[in-house]
Structures are given as C-alpha cells and as structure tokens.
Amino acid sequence: MKFLSAKIVFLLLAAMIFFSSCGVVEDKINNNISSTNTAQANVTKDDVGELGKIINLPFEPIEVVWQENTLNVESAGNRALPANEKRLVAVLQLKLEDLNRLIAQAEKYATPTRAVVDAESWFPVELIARSQLSGDESLKGNSYAADDFFLESLNKGKFTHVADTNFIVLELTSF
C-alpha cells in the first residue's frame, strides 16, 4: 500500500511539473512574437526625403528622426473604424529663422498651449539629456497646430516647440 501511495504522489508531482512548464514555454513564445511585432512597428528612420513623401515639410530640417506606426483597428465598441490608421512622431531640428516663421504661421491657426512631451529613447541625444535634467524624463514647451505639415491621410495633430531649443516634436495621425 505504501508503494502504491508513493507512486501516486510521484505521478501527481510529475504531472504538475510537466503541465506548469508547458504554460511557461507558451508564454515565452507569445512574448517573443509580441516583442518582434512591436519592434517592427517602431522602426526609427532619419531619411528627410522619405519623410517628405509622407508629410509636408514647410522647411528643410537640419536633422530629423521619426517613427511611423500603422494601427490595425477593426472596431471600437459598436462602430467599425477603418483599418490601418497611421500615427507619426517626428523630431525635427530647424534653423532658428525657419522655426520662428513656422511658429508665427502656426499662431495664425490657433493659440499655443503649454505642453509636456515624454522623451523617447530614439530622440536626439540633446533632447534626452535635456529631459534627464528636468528630473521627470519630459520636455516642456509650447504646442501649436500642425496644419502646415498635413499631407494626405496624416491630417490631424500638433507640434511642440521644446523650450530654449530649435527642436520640435511633431505628432500627426490619420484618426
């Protein structure tokens, strides 16, 4: 009888270990697939010519880095949304005179508002360093209407002039 009890306990323990390890392997596989999809969606680019095909560039930037994401939205509640909505975030460094003209034009569309932008790891090093000095990993400045950047589907958004710099953070969407 003791032998039979020991066998049952052993089989139960072996079964528990086996089934619990299957879930761990499956979770690791799912996490790796999810990470791969996210990495592909968030590719950082710095080609001004390619960006100029996606949005209007009213002035030639000194430097540009950007990411474009396509959101596969199928539905929201009871209403269907178009698939493949786009979002673009770009950091542009402009000549001071171009920046001043851009801001003057944007002020004609709407009054600027105070804004805070979270610094992303792919932002230029100058902005990352500035965000670390603030203590909260953010960049402060004024936000303006981005009408001068709209082109085709990316026709909603704003740009934020980072205070005391010649950088703007542009955020455009198609939704």
C-alpha positions in Angstrom: 0.0 0.0 0.0 2.8 2.4 0.8 4.4 1.6 -2.6 1.1 2.5 -4.3 0.8 5.8 -2.4 4.3 6.8 -3.3 3.7 6.0 -6.9 0.5 8.2 -7.0 2.3 11.1 -5.3 5.2 10.8 -7.7 2.8 10.7 -10.8 0.9 13.7 -9.4 4.1 15.7 -8.9 5.4 14.8 -12.3 2.1 15.8 -14.0 2.1 19.1 -12.2 5.6 19.9 -13.2 5.0 18.9 -16.8 1.8 21.0 -17.2 3.2 24.0 -15.4 6.3 24.1 -17.7 4.1 23.9 -20.8 2.5 27.2 -19.9 5.8 28.9 -19.3 7.1 27.8 -22.7 3.9 29.0 -24.4 4.1 32.4 -22.6 7.7 32.8 -23.6 6.9 32.1 -27.3 3.9 34.5 -27.2 6.1 37.2 -25.6 8.8 36.8 -28.2 6.3 37.1 -31.0 4.7 40.2 -29.4 8.2 41.8 -29.0 9.1 41.1 -32.6 5.8 42.7 -33.9 6.3 45.8 -31.7 9.9 46.2 -32.8 8.9 46.0 -36.5 6.2 48.6 -35.9 8.5 51.1 -34.2 11.4 51.4 -36.6 13.2 54.8 -36.3 14.1 56.5 -39.5 16.2 59.6 -40.4 15.7 60.0 -44.1 14.3 63.5 -44.8 13.4 62.6 -48.4 11.2 59.6 -47.3 9.6 61.8 -44.6 8.9 64.4 -47.2 6.8 61.9 -49.2 4.6 61.2 -46.1 4.1 64.7 -44.8 4.6 68.3 -46.0 7.9 69.8 -44.8 7.5 73.6 -44.9 11.2 74.0 -44.2 14.3 71.8 -44.7 15.2 70.4 -41.3 18.8 70.3 -40.1 18.2 66.9 -38.5 15.2 64.6 -38.4 14.3 61.3 -36.7 10.9 59.8 -36.9 8.7 56.7 -36.4 5.5 55.8 -38.2 3.1 53.2 -36.8 0.2 51.6 -38.5 -2.6 50.7 -36.1 -4.7 47.8 -37.2 -8.0 48.9 -35.8 -11.0 46.7 -36.6 -13.7 48.0 -34.4 -14.3 50.3 -31.4 -17.4 49.4 -29.4 -20.3 49.1 -31.8 -18.9 51.2 -34.6 -16.4 50.0 -37.2 -13.3 52.0 -37.8 -11.2 52.0 -41.0 -8.2 49.6 -40.8 -4.6 50.8 -40.9 -4.9 54.1 -39.1 -1.5 55.9 -39.1 0.5 57.7 -36.4 3.7 59.6 -37.0 6.0 61.1 -34.4 9.0 63.1 -35.7 11.7 65.2 -34.0 12.9 68.0 -36.3 15.8 70.4 -35.7 15.2 73.6 -37.6 17.2 76.7 -38.4 16.2 79.4 -35.9 14.8 81.7 -38.6 12.7 78.8 -40.1 11.5 77.9 -36.6 10.4 81.4 -35.9 8.5 81.6 -39.3 6.8 78.2 -38.6 5.7 79.3 -35.1 4.4 82.7 -36.5 2.4 80.8 -39.1 1.0 78.2 -36.6 -0.1 81.0 -34.3 -2.5 82.2 -37.0 -4.4 78.8 -36.8 -4.7 78.6 -33.0 -3.3 80.0 -29.8 -0.4 77.9 -28.5 -0.8 75.9 -25.3 1.8 74.8 -22.7 2.8 71.2 -23.3 4.9 68.4 -21.9 6.3 65.6 -24.2 7.8 62.4 -22.8 11.3 61.9 -24.2 11.6 58.6 -26.2 14.7 56.6 -26.3 15.1 57.3 -30.0 15.0 61.1 -29.7 18.3 63.0 -30.4 20.8 62.9 -27.5 20.4 66.6 -26.9 16.7 66.2 -26.1 17.3 63.1 -24.0 19.9 64.9 -21.9 17.5 67.9 -21.5 14.7 65.6 -20.3 17.0 64.0 -17.8 17.8 67.4 -16.4 14.1 68.1 -15.8 14.0 65.1 -13.4 10.8 63.6 -14.9 12.1 62.5 -18.3 9.9 65.1 -20.1 10.4 68.0 -22.4 8.5 71.2 -21.8 7.4 73.8 -24.4 4.5 75.2 -26.3 2.2 73.2 -28.6 0.9 74.5 -31.9 -1.4 73.4 -34.7 0.4 71.3 -37.2 -1.6 72.4 -40.3 1.5 73.2 -42.3 2.6 69.6 -42.1 -0.6 67.9 -43.2 -0.5 65.8 -46.3 -3.0 63.2 -47.5 -4.0 60.9 -44.7 -1.9 62.4 -41.9 -4.2 65.4 -41.4 -4.6 65.8 -37.6 -2.0 66.7 -35.0 0.2 69.2 -33.3 3.9 70.1 -32.9 5.6 71.1 -29.7 8.5 73.5 -29.7 10.9 72.3 -27.0 11.7 75.4 -24.9 15.0 77.1 -25.4 16.0 74.8 -28.4 15.5 74.8 -32.1 13.7 71.3 -31.9 10.1 70.5 -32.5 8.3 67.2 -31.7 5.7 66.6 -34.4 2.8 64.3 -33.7 0.4 63.5 -36.6 -2.4 61.0 -37.0 -4.9 59.9 -39.6 -7.6 59.4 -37.0 
